[in-house]
Amino acid sequence: MSNASDDVPFSYPVKVGTISHVPIELHIEADAEQRKGLARLWDIVSVEALTADLKIRRYKKDGVKVIGHVSAKVTQSCVVTLEPVEDVIEEEIDHILVPEGSALARIPANDEGEMVIDPEGPDLPDIFSGDSIDAGAIAAEFAALGLNPYPRRKDAAFSDHIETTAADDRKPSPFAVLKGLKVEK
């Protein structure tokens, strides 16, 4: 995700060597071909727009911090009617990346050597390799997190829905056929 060499539809590589503690400000926007690729990747009808305003700066000694905002306009299929549903995505980005082998990527351990992960704490940094990060892939990842997993039109309803009981769902007994047979004496 964070490497420029990854095969992602929306890519904007940034050389880590050009990043300092003074933030680099970027405005990136997906073109028509990139939006089509994102729609295929996300398995949705279309992506009409995707833009991101980012600030990228050094994080501690060898890490990179990306903060900003991503906006997208997408069309998905309604889970009930399969008709198009338009949606607007607005997501904040606060992401840290560190190079492979960095001490910042190590999971902290307690005195017994067990890994300590706080579910309410900050996310662990992502790892990047090489000399660049992919700001476009980061923006696309955060936009994907904002996709509605169950898009539904406001007027959509299950009209042919039939309720069944647990008794209806049981398989018939194989001896039910014998019940109708008459025994001749």
C-alpha positions as CSV (number, residue, x, y, z in Angstrom):
1,M,0.0,0.0,0.0
2,S,2.7,2.5,0.9
3,N,5.2,1.7,-1.8
4,A,5.4,3.5,-5.1
5,S,6.0,0.1,-6.8
6,D,2.7,-1.3,-5.7
7,D,0.1,-1.8,-8.5
8,V,-2.5,0.7,-7.4
9,P,-4.9,2.6,-9.6
10,F,-4.2,5.9,-7.9
11,S,-0.5,6.5,-7.3
12,Y,1.4,9.6,-6.3
13,P,4.9,8.7,-5.1
14,V,6.8,11.0,-2.8
15,K,10.5,10.7,-2.2
16,V,11.2,10.3,1.5
17,G,14.5,12.2,1.1
18,T,12.7,15.4,0.2
19,I,10.6,15.3,3.4
20,S,11.7,17.4,6.4
21,H,10.0,18.5,9.6
22,V,8.5,21.4,7.6
23,P,5.4,19.8,6.0
24,I,5.1,19.4,2.2
25,E,1.6,20.4,1.2
26,L,0.0,18.4,-1.6
27,H,-3.3,18.6,-3.5
28,I,-3.8,15.4,-5.5
29,E,-6.8,14.5,-7.7
30,A,-7.6,11.2,-9.5
31,D,-8.0,11.5,-13.2
32,A,-10.7,9.6,-15.2
33,E,-8.6,6.4,-15.8
34,Q,-7.5,6.3,-12.1
35,R,-11.1,6.7,-11.0
36,K,-12.2,3.8,-13.2
37,G,-9.4,1.7,-11.7
38,L,-10.5,2.5,-8.2
39,A,-14.1,1.6,-9.0
40,R,-12.9,-1.8,-10.3
41,L,-10.7,-2.2,-7.2
42,W,-13.5,-1.3,-4.8
43,D,-16.1,-3.3,-6.8
44,I,-18.5,-0.3,-7.1
45,V,-20.4,1.3,-10.0
46,S,-18.2,4.4,-10.4
47,V,-16.0,7.0,-8.7
48,E,-16.9,10.4,-10.0
49,A,-14.3,12.3,-8.0
50,L,-11.5,11.8,-5.6
51,T,-9.3,14.5,-4.2
52,A,-6.9,14.8,-1.2
53,D,-5.3,17.6,0.6
54,L,-2.3,16.3,2.5
55,K,0.6,17.6,4.6
56,I,3.6,15.2,4.7
57,R,6.4,15.7,7.2
58,R,9.1,13.8,9.0
59,Y,8.1,11.7,12.0
60,K,10.8,11.3,14.6
61,K,14.1,10.2,13.1
62,D,13.2,8.1,10.1
63,G,9.4,8.0,9.9
64,V,6.9,9.9,7.8
65,K,3.6,11.4,9.0
66,V,0.7,12.1,6.6
67,I,-2.2,14.2,7.7
68,G,-5.0,15.7,5.7
69,H,-8.4,15.1,4.2
70,V,-9.7,13.0,1.4
71,S,-13.0,13.6,-0.4
72,A,-14.7,11.4,-2.9
73,K,-18.0,11.1,-4.8
74,V,-19.0,7.5,-5.6
75,T,-21.9,5.5,-6.9
76,Q,-22.6,2.1,-5.5
77,S,-25.3,-0.5,-6.1
78,C,-28.2,-0.6,-3.6
79,V,-28.1,-3.9,-1.7
80,V,-31.9,-4.2,-2.1
81,T,-32.8,-3.0,-5.6
82,L,-29.3,-2.9,-7.3
83,E,-30.1,0.6,-8.4
84,P,-27.4,3.2,-8.3
85,V,-26.9,5.0,-5.0
86,E,-24.7,8.1,-4.9
87,D,-22.6,8.9,-1.8
88,V,-20.1,11.4,-0.7
89,I,-17.0,10.3,1.3
90,E,-15.2,12.7,3.7
91,E,-12.4,11.1,5.6
92,E,-9.6,12.6,7.8
93,I,-6.1,11.1,7.3
94,D,-3.6,10.7,10.2
95,H,-1.1,8.1,9.1
96,I,2.4,7.2,10.1
97,L,4.9,5.2,8.0
98,V,8.3,3.9,9.0
99,P,11.0,2.2,6.9
100,E,11.6,-1.6,7.2
101,G,13.7,-2.4,10.3
102,S,12.8,0.8,12.1
103,A,12.6,0.7,15.9
104,L,9.4,2.7,15.6
105,A,7.7,-0.3,14.0
106,R,8.4,-2.7,16.9
107,I,5.4,-3.7,19.0
108,P,6.1,-2.8,22.6
109,A,6.5,-5.7,25.1
110,N,5.9,-5.9,28.8
111,D,8.4,-7.3,31.4
112,E,7.3,-10.9,30.5
113,G,8.1,-10.4,26.8
114,E,4.4,-10.4,25.8
115,M,3.3,-8.0,23.1
116,V,1.1,-5.2,24.4
117,I,-1.4,-3.7,22.0
118,D,-3.9,-1.1,23.3
119,P,-7.1,-1.5,21.2
120,E,-8.0,2.1,22.1
121,G,-4.5,3.4,21.5
122,P,-3.0,4.7,18.2
123,D,-2.5,2.4,15.3
124,L,0.9,0.9,14.7
125,P,2.8,2.6,11.9
126,D,2.8,1.1,8.4
127,I,6.0,-0.1,6.9
128,F,7.4,1.2,3.6
129,S,10.4,-0.1,1.7
130,G,12.6,1.8,-0.7
131,D,13.0,5.5,-0.9
132,S,9.4,6.7,-1.4
133,I,5.9,6.5,-0.1
134,D,2.7,6.5,-2.2
135,A,0.5,9.4,-1.1
136,G,-2.1,8.5,-3.7
137,A,-2.5,4.9,-2.3
138,I,-2.8,6.3,1.2
139,A,-5.6,8.7,0.1
140,A,-7.3,5.8,-1.8
141,E,-7.1,3.6,1.3
142,F,-8.7,6.2,3.5
143,A,-11.4,6.8,0.9
144,A,-12.1,3.1,0.8
145,L,-12.6,3.1,4.5
146,G,-15.4,5.6,4.1
147,L,-17.4,3.4,1.6
148,N,-20.8,2.4,2.8
149,P,-20.7,-1.4,3.2
150,Y,-24.5,-1.7,2.7
151,P,-25.6,1.2,0.4
152,R,-29.3,1.4,0.2
153,R,-31.7,3.8,-1.5
154,K,-34.0,5.7,0.9
155,D,-37.1,4.2,-0.6
156,A,-35.9,0.6,-1.0
157,A,-37.9,-2.1,0.8
158,F,-38.0,-5.8,0.8
159,S,-41.5,-6.3,-0.8
160,D,-41.4,-10.0,-1.5
161,H,-39.9,-11.0,1.9
162,I,-41.6,-14.1,3.4
163,E,-41.1,-14.9,7.0
164,T,-40.6,-18.6,7.9
165,T,-40.5,-20.3,11.2
166,A,-37.9,-22.8,12.5
167,A,-40.5,-25.6,12.0
168,D,-40.7,-24.7,8.3
169,D,-37.0,-24.9,7.9
170,R,-36.7,-28.5,9.2
171,K,-36.2,-31.3,6.8
172,P,-39.1,-33.7,6.5
173,S,-38.7,-37.0,8.2
174,P,-37.8,-39.8,5.8
175,F,-40.5,-41.9,7.5
176,A,-43.2,-39.3,6.7
177,V,-43.9,-41.1,3.4
178,L,-44.6,-44.4,5.3
179,K,-47.2,-42.6,7.5
180,G,-49.6,-42.5,4.5
181,L,-49.3,-46.3,3.7
182,K,-51.9,-48.6,4.9
183,V,-50.9,-51.9,6.3
184,E,-53.1,-54.8,5.0
185,K,-54.0,-57.5,7.4
